[in-house]
Amino acid sequence: MNDYFPRAVENRLAAHLRVMPAVVVSGARQTGKSTLARRLVPGPRQFATLDDLDVLDAAQRDPDSLFGDEAITLDEIQRAPDLLLAIKRHIDEQRRPGQFLLTGSANLALIARVSESLAGRAGYLALWPMTRRERQGLGRTGCWDELLAASDSAWKEVVMAQAGDPEDWREVARRGGFPDPAIHFADDADRAIWFDGYLRTYLERDLAALSSVASLVDFRRLVRAACLRVGQVVNQTEIGRDIGLPQPTVHRYLNLLETSYLLVRLPAYAINRTKRLIKSPKLYWCDTGLALRIGGVDPAPAHLENLVLCDLLAWRDSRRDPAEVCYWRTTAGQEVDFVIEAGDALLPIEVKATGNPRLGDCTRLRAFRREYPELARPGLLLHAGDRVEWLAPDVLAVPWWRVV
C-alpha cells in the first residue's frame, strides 16, 4: 500500500513557501499536517514538535535556542503561542521565504491568548480530513472547478467524464477522512477504537492546552449534542436547555470545538456580507466518521450533506482564487443546502439521499435561481442514485460520487 497520499492543498502550500517567510498550516489533529510538512518541503530543514516536552520547555524558556541557520518546521505551534513573538523577530531580521513552516491543531486566529498574528509575514492554510479523491490517491477534491469553468450546457459532459466507481455514501460516512481510520482500518470496530482514543486525547490534552473547562462531563455532553445536530441551524439556547447548560457556556464550548477545527459553523448566504455575520449558521463536523461515533447513530441524510461539505471546504481552501461556501434560507422556510460563491457566480447545491430524484426535489434550487437570476448558475442536485439527467432546464441531477 502506498504510504503517502497526495493532498489537494500541496500546490498552494508550495506557492506560499516560495513567497512568505512563514506559513501556518492549521487543521484538526491527525489530518496529516506533519506528514504533509515532512513530505512536501524540500532541502535541509529542522523539524521540532511542541508535543515533545523538552522542545516545549525550550520554546517557553529560551525560544531563540530552537532557531539555527536552517529553515525550521514547528509542529503543534498552538501549545506555545508566545513563540510567535520570537518568530516575528527572526523574520524581521532575516526575512527569507519559507523560513518557518508552522503547523497546529487549532486556529491561531481564534485563540484568545495569541497576541501576535504575524500579519504581513505569514500565509495561512487549512488542512481538512482527506477528501474521497485524496483517499483514492488522486490528490484532489471534487470537480467544482471544472463545473465553474464549463458552460451550463457542458455540465453533463463534465460529470460523465469524472473517473471513479459508485460508492455507498453510508460506508464513506462511517470511514470519514482522518487517514488512519479512512485508509488503514477496514473494520468498523477498529475505527471505533481509534475514534474513542481520538476524543479522549482531545478532551484530556488538547482541550486543556486551549482553555480551561470546568467539567469534562458537561463538555462531552455538549460534544455529543452537537454531533446529533448535524445539518441543523445553531440554536445555542435550545442546545443549552436540552443538556442543562447555560447559553454562555454552550457558546464558549462551541467556540472551542470550532477553534480545534472539529466543528464547522456554515454561514448563511446573503448579498449583503454584513448580514451573513448576524444570520444563524448551520452546524456540521469536520469528519463524519467522528461525528457518527460520538453521536452513536447510523448515517442519516444530513451526513451525506456533511460529506459534500467536507469536500467543498477542502476545495475552497486549496484553490488560489477566493471562494465562499454558505447555505441559503429565507424567512418563508425555503432553503438550499450549499451555495458556492466564486467570482461573480453563484452555484446552488441541494443534497438528497434518495436514489430516485424527482422534479419536486428541484423546488428549492429553482427558488434560489429566481431570487438571484443574474448571478445563479444552474442548480446541482446531488443524489444517491446512478443517473445523470436534467430534471428541469435549470437543474442537473448527478450522483454524489461523480462530483465529490
TORTIDO-727877 format. One record per residue (C-alpha): residue number from 0; residue in three letters; x, y, z. Coordinates in Angstrom, 1 decimal, always signed. Layout:
% residues N
     k     r        X        Y        Z
   NUM   ALA        X        Y        Z
...
This chain:
% residues 404
     k     r        X        Y        Z
     0   MET     +0.0     +0.0     +0.0
     1   ASN     +1.2     +3.5     -0.9
     2   ASP     +2.4     +5.1     +2.3
     3   TYR     +1.7     +8.7     +1.1
     4   PHE     -1.5    +10.1     -0.4
     5   PRO     -1.1    +13.4     -2.2
     6   ARG     -3.2    +16.3     -0.8
     7   ALA     -5.1    +18.9     -2.7
     8   VAL     -3.5    +21.8     -0.8
     9   GLU     +0.0    +20.9     -1.8
    10   ASN     +0.3    +23.3     -4.7
    11   ARG     -1.0    +26.2     -2.6
    12   LEU     +1.4    +25.3     +0.2
    13   ALA     +4.4    +25.3     -2.1
    14   ALA     +3.4    +28.6     -3.6
    15   HIS     +3.1    +30.2     -0.1
    16   LEU     +6.5    +28.8     +0.9
    17   ARG     +8.1    +30.5     -2.2
    18   VAL     +6.7    +33.9     -1.1
    19   MET     +6.1    +34.1     +2.6
    20   PRO     +8.7    +34.0     +5.4
    21   ALA     +6.2    +31.9     +7.5
    22   VAL     +3.4    +29.6     +6.5
    23   VAL     +0.9    +28.4     +9.1
    24   VAL     -1.0    +25.1     +8.3
    25   SER     -3.8    +24.5    +10.7
    26   GLY     -6.3    +21.7    +11.0
    27   ALA     -7.7    +19.1    +13.4
    28   ARG     -5.2    +16.8    +15.0
    29   GLN     -4.4    +13.7    +12.8
    30   THR     -5.4    +15.2     +9.5
    31   GLY     -1.9    +14.7     +8.1
    32   LYS     -0.2    +18.1     +8.7
    33   SER     +3.1    +16.7    +10.0
    34   THR     +3.2    +14.1     +7.1
    35   LEU     +2.5    +16.9     +4.6
    36   ALA     +5.2    +19.1     +6.0
    37   ARG     +7.8    +16.4     +6.0
    38   ARG     +7.0    +15.1     +2.6
    39   LEU     +6.5    +18.3     +0.6
    40   VAL     +9.1    +20.8     +1.9
    41   PRO    +12.5    +20.2     +0.1
    42   GLY    +16.0    +21.0     +1.3
    43   PRO    +17.7    +21.0     +4.7
    44   ARG    +15.2    +21.7     +7.4
    45   GLN    +14.9    +21.3    +11.1
    46   PHE    +11.8    +19.6    +12.5
    47   ALA    +10.6    +20.1    +16.0
    48   THR     +7.3    +19.3    +17.6
    49   LEU     +5.9    +21.0    +20.7
    50   ASP     +4.3    +17.7    +21.7
    51   ASP     +7.9    +16.9    +22.8
    52   LEU     +8.1    +18.2    +26.4
    53   ASP    +11.7    +19.2    +26.0
    54   VAL    +11.0    +21.2    +22.9
    55   LEU     +8.0    +22.8    +24.6
    56   ASP    +10.2    +23.7    +27.6
    57   ALA    +12.8    +25.3    +25.3
    58   ALA    +10.1    +27.2    +23.4
    59   GLN     +8.8    +28.7    +26.7
    60   ARG    +12.2    +29.4    +28.4
    61   ASP    +14.6    +30.2    +25.5
    62   PRO    +12.8    +30.2    +22.2
    63   ASP    +15.9    +31.5    +20.3
    64   SER    +17.6    +28.2    +21.1
    65   LEU    +15.3    +26.4    +18.6
    66   PHE    +16.4    +28.5    +15.7
    67   GLY    +19.5    +27.9    +13.6
    68   ASP    +20.6    +28.8    +10.1
    69   GLU    +18.4    +26.2     +8.6
    70   ALA    +14.7    +26.7     +7.9
    71   ILE    +12.5    +25.1    +10.5
    72   THR     +9.2    +23.3    +10.8
    73   LEU     +7.5    +23.7    +14.2
    74   ASP     +4.6    +21.3    +14.8
    75   GLU     +1.7    +22.0    +17.2
    76   ILE     +2.6    +25.6    +17.5
    77   GLN     -0.6    +26.4    +19.5
    78   ARG     +1.0    +24.8    +22.5
    79   ALA     +3.4    +27.8    +22.9
    80   PRO     +1.7    +30.8    +21.3
    81   ASP     +4.3    +33.2    +22.8
    82   LEU     +6.8    +31.6    +20.5
    83   LEU     +5.2    +33.7    +17.7
    84   LEU     +6.9    +36.8    +19.1
    85   ALA    +10.4    +35.2    +18.7
    86   ILE     +9.4    +34.0    +15.2
    87   LYS     +8.4    +37.6    +14.3
    88   ARG    +11.7    +38.9    +15.5
    89   HIS    +13.7    +36.4    +13.5
    90   ILE    +11.6    +37.1    +10.3
    91   ASP    +12.2    +40.8    +10.7
    92   GLU    +16.0    +40.2    +11.0
    93   GLN    +16.4    +37.8     +8.0
    94   ARG    +13.1    +37.6     +6.0
    95   ARG    +13.8    +34.5     +3.9
    96   PRO    +10.9    +32.9     +2.1
    97   GLY     +9.9    +29.5     +3.6
    98   GLN    +11.9    +30.2     +6.8
    99   PHE     +9.2    +28.9     +9.1
   100   LEU     +6.6    +26.3     +8.5
   101   LEU     +4.2    +26.2    +11.5
   102   THR     +1.6    +23.5    +11.9
   103   GLY     -1.1    +23.4    +14.6
   104   SER     -4.3    +21.7    +15.5
   105   ALA     -6.0    +24.9    +16.4
   106   ASN     -6.9    +28.1    +14.6
   107   LEU     -4.4    +30.7    +15.9
   108   ALA     -6.7    +33.5    +14.9
   109   LEU     -9.4    +32.2    +17.3
   110   ILE     -7.2    +31.6    +20.3
   111   ALA     -7.7    +34.4    +22.8
   112   ARG     -4.2    +34.4    +24.3
   113   VAL     -2.5    +34.6    +20.9
   114   SER     -1.4    +38.3    +20.7
   115   GLU     +0.9    +38.0    +17.6
   116   SER     -0.7    +37.4    +14.3
   117   LEU     +2.4    +37.6    +12.1
   118   ALA     +0.5    +40.0     +9.9
   119   GLY     +2.3    +40.6     +6.6
   120   ARG     +4.8    +37.8     +7.5
   121   ALA     +2.8    +34.6     +7.2
   122   GLY     +0.4    +32.9     +4.9
   123   TYR     -2.4    +30.8     +6.4
   124   LEU     -3.7    +27.5     +5.1
   125   ALA     -6.2    +24.9     +6.5
   126   LEU     -5.8    +21.1     +6.1
   127   TRP     -9.1    +19.3     +6.4
   128   PRO     -9.5    +15.5     +6.7
   129   MET     -8.9    +13.6     +3.5
   130   THR    -11.4    +14.0     +0.7
   131   ARG    -12.8    +11.0     -1.1
   132   ARG    -10.4    +11.6     -4.1
   133   GLU     -7.4    +12.1     -1.9
   134   ARG     -8.1     +8.7     -0.3
   135   GLN     -8.2     +7.3     -3.9
   136   GLY     -4.7     +8.7     -4.4
   137   LEU     -5.7    +11.4     -6.8
   138   GLY     -4.6    +14.3     -4.6
   139   ARG     -7.6    +16.5     -5.3
   140   THR    -11.2    +17.4     -4.3
   141   GLY    -14.4    +17.1     -6.4
   142   CYS    -14.9    +18.6     -9.8
   143   TRP    -16.1    +22.0     -8.6
   144   ASP    -13.5    +24.0    -10.6
   145   GLU    -14.5    +22.1    -13.7
   146   LEU    -18.1    +22.9    -13.3
   147   LEU    -17.5    +26.6    -12.6
   148   ALA    -15.3    +26.8    -15.7
   149   ALA    -17.6    +25.0    -18.0
   150   SER    -20.6    +26.4    -19.8
   151   ASP    -24.0    +25.4    -18.4
   152   SER    -24.7    +23.1    -21.4
   153   ALA    -21.4    +21.3    -20.9
   154   TRP    -22.1    +20.2    -17.3
   155   LYS    -23.4    +16.8    -18.1
   156   GLU    -20.3    +16.0    -20.1
   157   VAL    -18.1    +17.3    -17.3
   158   VAL    -19.6    +15.0    -14.7
   159   MET    -19.8    +12.0    -17.0
   160   ALA    -16.0    +12.4    -17.7
   161   GLN    -15.2    +12.0    -14.0
   162   ALA    -13.4     +8.7    -13.3
   163   GLY    -14.4     +6.5    -10.4
   164   ASP    -16.9     +3.9     -9.3
   165   PRO    -20.1     +4.2     -7.3
   166   GLU    -19.8     +4.0     -3.5
   167   ASP    -22.3     +3.7     -0.8
   168   TRP    -22.3     +7.0     +0.9
   169   ARG    -23.1     +5.4     +4.3
   170   GLU    -19.9     +3.5     +4.3
   171   VAL    -17.9     +6.5     +3.2
   172   ALA    -19.5     +8.5     +6.0
   173   ARG    -18.5     +5.8     +8.6
   174   ARG    -14.9     +5.9     +7.4
   175   GLY    -14.6     +9.6     +7.5
   176   GLY    -11.5    +11.4     +6.3
   177   PHE     -8.9    +11.0     +9.1
   178   PRO     -6.1     +9.0     +7.4
   179   ASP     -5.8     +6.1     +9.9
   180   PRO     -9.5     +5.1    +10.1
   181   ALA    -10.3     +6.1     +6.5
   182   ILE     -7.4     +4.2     +4.8
   183   HIS     -5.8     +1.7     +7.2
   184   PHE     -8.8     +0.3     +9.1
   185   ALA    -11.3     -1.8     +7.2
   186   ASP    -13.4     -2.8    +10.1
   187   ASP    -15.9     -0.5    +11.9
   188   ALA    -14.9     -2.0    +15.3
   189   ASP    -11.3     -0.9    +14.7
   190   ARG    -12.4     +2.5    +13.7
   191   ALA    -14.5     +2.8    +16.8
   192   ILE    -11.4     +2.2    +18.9
   193   TRP     -9.5     +4.9    +17.1
   194   PHE    -12.3     +7.4    +17.3
   195   ASP    -12.7     +6.8    +21.0
   196   GLY     -9.0     +7.3    +21.6
   197   TYR     -9.1    +10.5    +19.5
   198   LEU    -11.8    +12.0    +21.5
   199   ARG    -10.1    +11.1    +24.8
   200   THR     -6.9    +12.6    +23.7
   201   TYR     -8.7    +15.8    +22.6
   202   LEU    -10.6    +16.1    +25.9
   203   GLU     -7.6    +15.3    +28.2
   204   ARG     -4.8    +17.0    +26.4
   205   ASP     -5.6    +19.3    +23.5
   206   LEU     -8.6    +20.9    +25.2
   207   ALA     -6.5    +21.7    +28.3
   208   ALA     -3.9    +23.4    +26.2
   209   LEU     -6.6    +25.7    +24.6
   210   SER     -8.8    +26.6    +27.5
   211   SER     -9.9    +25.7    +31.0
   212   VAL    -13.1    +23.6    +31.1
   213   ALA    -14.8    +23.3    +34.4
   214   SER    -16.4    +20.0    +33.7
   215   LEU    -15.3    +17.5    +31.1
   216   VAL    -18.6    +15.6    +31.7
   217   ASP    -20.5    +18.7    +30.6
   218   PHE    -18.2    +19.3    +27.7
   219   ARG    -18.5    +15.8    +26.5
   220   ARG    -22.3    +16.1    +26.7
   221   LEU    -22.2    +19.2    +24.6
   222   VAL    -20.0    +17.4    +22.0
   223   ARG    -22.5    +14.6    +21.7
   224   ALA    -25.4    +17.1    +21.4
   225   ALA    -23.6    +18.9    +18.6
   226   CYS    -23.0    +15.6    +16.8
   227   LEU    -26.7    +14.9    +16.9
   228   ARG    -27.5    +18.2    +15.3
   229   VAL    -25.5    +17.8    +12.0
   230   GLY    -27.1    +20.0     +9.3
   231   GLN    -29.3    +22.0    +11.7
   232   VAL    -29.3    +25.7    +12.3
   233   VAL    -27.5    +26.5    +15.5
   234   ASN    -29.7    +27.5    +18.4
   235   GLN    -27.5    +27.8    +21.5
   236   THR    -30.3    +28.4    +23.9
   237   GLU    -32.1    +25.3    +22.7
   238   ILE    -28.9    +23.2    +23.0
   239   GLY    -28.3    +24.5    +26.5
   240   ARG    -31.8    +23.7    +27.6
   241   ASP    -31.6    +20.1    +26.2
   242   ILE    -28.3    +19.4    +28.0
   243   GLY    -28.7    +21.6    +31.1
   244   LEU    -26.0    +24.2    +30.4
   245   PRO    -26.3    +28.0    +30.3
   246   GLN    -26.2    +29.6    +26.9
   247   PRO    -22.9    +31.4    +27.5
   248   THR    -21.2    +28.1    +28.4
   249   VAL    -22.7    +26.5    +25.2
   250   HIS    -21.3    +29.4    +23.2
   251   ARG    -17.8    +29.0    +24.7
   252   TYR    -17.8    +25.3    +24.2
   253   LEU    -18.9    +25.6    +20.6
   254   ASN    -16.1    +28.1    +20.0
   255   LEU    -13.6    +25.7    +21.4
   256   LEU    -14.7    +23.0    +19.0
   257   GLU    -14.5    +25.4    +16.1
   258   THR    -11.1    +26.6    +17.2
   259   SER    -10.0    +23.0    +17.1
   260   TYR    -11.3    +22.5    +13.6
   261   LEU    -13.7    +19.8    +14.8
   262   LEU    -16.9    +21.9    +14.4
   263   VAL    -17.9    +23.8    +11.3
   264   ARG    -20.4    +26.6    +11.5
   265   LEU    -21.6    +27.3     +8.0
   266   PRO    -22.7    +30.9     +7.4
   267   ALA    -26.0    +31.8     +5.7
   268   TYR    -25.7    +33.4     +2.3
   269   ALA    -26.8    +37.0     +1.7
   270   ILE    -25.9    +39.5     -0.9
   271   ASN    -25.1    +41.9     +2.0
   272   ARG    -22.0    +40.3     +3.6
   273   THR    -22.6    +42.1     +6.9
   274   LYS    -25.9    +40.2     +7.2
   275   ARG    -24.1    +36.9     +6.9
   276   LEU    -22.5    +37.7    +10.2
   277   ILE    -25.7    +38.0    +12.1
   278   LYS    -27.7    +35.2    +10.5
   279   SER    -27.7    +31.9    +12.4
   280   PRO    -25.1    +29.4    +10.9
   281   LYS    -25.7    +25.7    +10.3
   282   LEU    -23.7    +23.1    +12.3
   283   TYR    -21.5    +20.4    +10.7
   284   TRP    -18.5    +18.4    +11.7
   285   CYS    -15.0    +18.2    +10.1
   286   ASP    -15.4    +14.4     +9.9
   287   THR    -18.5    +12.3     +9.5
   288   GLY    -16.9     +9.2    +11.0
   289   LEU    -16.0    +11.0    +14.2
   290   ALA    -19.5    +12.6    +14.4
   291   LEU    -21.2     +9.3    +13.9
   292   ARG    -19.1     +7.6    +16.6
   293   ILE    -19.6    +10.3    +19.1
   294   GLY    -23.3    +10.6    +18.3
   295   GLY    -23.8     +6.8    +18.5
   296   VAL    -26.1     +6.9    +15.4
   297   ASP    -26.3     +5.4    +12.0
   298   PRO    -25.7     +7.5     +8.9
   299   ALA    -28.6     +9.8     +8.1
   300   PRO    -29.3    +12.2     +5.1
   301   ALA    -27.6    +15.0     +7.0
   302   HIS    -24.4    +13.0     +7.0
   303   LEU    -24.4    +12.9     +3.2
   304   GLU    -24.7    +16.7     +3.3
   305   ASN    -21.7    +16.7     +5.7
   306   LEU    -19.7    +14.6     +3.3
   307   VAL    -20.3    +17.0     +0.5
   308   LEU    -19.5    +20.0     +2.7
   309   CYS    -16.1    +18.4     +3.8
   310   ASP    -15.1    +18.2     +0.1
   311   LEU    -16.3    +21.8     -0.5
   312   LEU    -14.2    +23.1     +2.4
   313   ALA    -11.1    +21.3     +1.2
   314   TRP    -11.7    +22.6     -2.3
   315   ARG    -12.2    +26.2     -1.1
   316   ASP     -9.0    +26.2     +1.0
   317   SER     -6.8    +24.6     -1.7
   318   ARG     -7.7    +26.9     -4.6
   319   ARG     -5.8    +30.1     -5.4
   320   ASP     -8.8    +32.3     -6.0
   321   PRO    -11.1    +33.1     -3.1
   322   ALA    -14.4    +31.3     -2.8
   323   GLU    -17.1    +31.1     -0.2
   324   VAL    -19.4    +28.2     +0.8
   325   CYS    -22.7    +29.1     +2.5
   326   TYR    -26.2    +27.9     +2.8
   327   TRP    -29.4    +29.7     +1.9
   328   ARG    -32.6    +30.1     +3.9
   329   THR    -35.5    +32.5     +3.6
   330   THR    -37.9    +33.7     +6.3
   331   ALA    -40.5    +31.7     +4.5
   332   GLY    -38.5    +28.5     +5.1
   333   GLN    -37.1    +28.0     +1.6
   334   GLU    -33.6    +26.5     +1.9
   335   VAL    -30.7    +25.3     -0.3
   336   ASP    -28.0    +23.2     +1.3
   337   PHE    -25.0    +24.9     -0.1
   338   VAL    -24.2    +27.9     -2.2
   339   ILE    -20.7    +28.3     -3.8
   340   GLU    -19.8    +32.0     -4.4
   341   ALA    -16.8    +32.2     -6.7
   342   GLY    -16.1    +35.3     -8.6
   343   ASP    -19.4    +36.8     -9.9
   344   ALA    -21.2    +33.5    -10.0
   345   LEU    -23.3    +31.5     -7.5
   346   LEU    -23.7    +27.7     -7.7
   347   PRO    -26.6    +26.4     -5.6
   348   ILE    -26.3    +22.7     -4.5
   349   GLU    -29.0    +20.5     -3.0
   350   VAL    -28.1    +17.1     -1.5
   351   LYS    -30.7    +14.3     -1.4
   352   ALA    -30.1    +10.8     +0.0
   353   THR    -32.6     +9.3     -2.4
   354   GLY    -31.7     +7.1     -5.3
   355   ASN    -34.6     +8.3     -7.4
   356   PRO    -34.7    +12.2     -7.6
   357   ARG    -37.8    +13.8     -8.9
   358   LEU    -38.9    +17.1    -10.3
   359   GLY    -40.3    +18.1     -6.9
   360   ASP    -36.7    +17.9     -5.5
   361   CYS    -35.8    +20.9     -7.7
   362   THR    -38.2    +23.3     -6.0
   363   ARG    -35.7    +25.0     -3.6
   364   LEU    -32.9    +25.2     -6.2
   365   ARG    -35.3    +26.9     -8.7
   366   ALA    -36.5    +29.3     -5.9
   367   PHE    -32.9    +30.3     -5.4
   368   ARG    -32.4    +30.9     -9.1
   369   ARG    -35.5    +33.1     -9.2
   370   GLU    -34.1    +35.1     -6.3
   371   TYR    -30.7    +35.7     -8.0
   372   PRO    -31.4    +35.4    -11.7
   373   GLU    -28.4    +37.4    -12.8
   374   LEU    -25.8    +35.5    -10.7
   375   ALA    -27.0    +31.9    -10.2
   376   ARG    -25.7    +29.1    -12.3
   377   PRO    -27.9    +26.0    -12.9
   378   GLY    -28.8    +24.1     -9.7
   379   LEU    -26.9    +21.0     -8.9
   380   LEU    -28.9    +18.2     -7.3
   381   LEU    -26.6    +15.5     -5.8
   382   HIS    -28.3    +12.2     -5.0
   383   ALA    -27.5     +8.6     -4.1
   384   GLY    -28.6     +7.0     -7.4
   385   ASP    -26.7     +6.5    -10.6
   386   ARG    -28.4     +8.7    -13.2
   387   VAL    -27.1    +12.0    -14.7
   388   GLU    -30.0    +13.9    -16.1
   389   TRP    -31.6    +17.4    -16.4
   390   LEU    -34.6    +17.1    -14.2
   391   ALA    -35.5    +20.7    -15.2
   392   PRO    -34.0    +23.1    -17.8
   393   ASP    -32.0    +24.7    -14.9
   394   VAL    -31.3    +21.7    -12.5
   395   LEU    -28.9    +18.9    -13.2
   396   ALA    -29.3    +15.8    -11.1
   397   VAL    -26.0    +14.0    -10.5
   398   PRO    -24.9    +11.0     -8.4
   399   TRP    -22.9    +12.5     -5.5
   400   TRP    -19.9    +10.2     -6.2
   401   ARG    -19.4    +11.7     -9.7
   402   VAL    -18.9    +15.2     -8.3
   403   VAL    -17.3    +14.6     -4.8
